[in-house]
Amino acid sequence: MSAALRLYFFLPLRHEELNVNEQNTRAGPWTGVFATLAIVGIAIAAYLWWNRTPPADGHAISPPMVFRTPGGLLEVSGINATETFTKRSMLTIAGINLGTTVSQIQVPATYRYQIEPAKDWPTYMRDGRFMVIVPAVRPSLPVAIDTSRMRMQTQAGWLRFNGRENLDSLLAEVTPELAANARSTAHIEAQREQARKTVTEFVAKWLITQEQWKAIKPSQIRVYFADEPIERLRTFGPDFGGST
């Protein structure tokens, strides 16, 4: 009798244990799938949040302001160039390199140069040559860029998460860097001869409106810029340190 009772209580317990194990076996794979999906979802959400575009501040937009240029401006030359800007950000802690973030922007730029016709232009006539000293050219700022062809890329270091921040910082530097290029001696000298041709044409058109200068031909006109070395002026004659 006692043996029968033992068997009676033993069998249901074994049956319940089998049911529990069976449930665990069935639920196991689905638990892993849900956990994987949750991790992927969190990763995607973190990526989207990190690379989000900040909303435009409508209150910061000001209405157009119209202005005038007294006396006007004469555009005399231009330079087309594709400029490349790079910014690197390296982080080290206790001598350990945690990675370098590299951002790069490539953009087509147009540099334009102009002079002010309203200023006095000293003129001299000697031995059939008509010399004009015009103001130094100045760049038109800000430099024009073609955003439709602008290329931007950034690559964060292995333990860095500042790719977007580094790129935004580089983008803010583009305009002042282009302005510095426009004012550089290299750019000023590169455009000078084209500017000289434009001013020569302008002076020739002005001379034909003056009765006393109508007979002067463009080949007789010599144009010099106020910022040119004095050696250029000496080629005109002794009044400027040259020979007759």
Secondary structure by P-SEA (a helix, b strand, c coil): caaaaaaaaaaaaaaaaaaaaaaaaaaaaaaaaaaaaaaaaaaaaaaaaaaccccccccccccbbbbbbccccccccccccbbbbbbbbbbbccccccbbbbbbbbbbbbbbbbbbcccbbbbbbcccbbbbbbcccccccccccccccbbbbbbbcccccaaaaaaaaaaaaaaaaaaaaaacaaaaaaaaaaaaaaaaaaaaaaaaacccccccccccbbbbcccccaaaaaaacccccccc
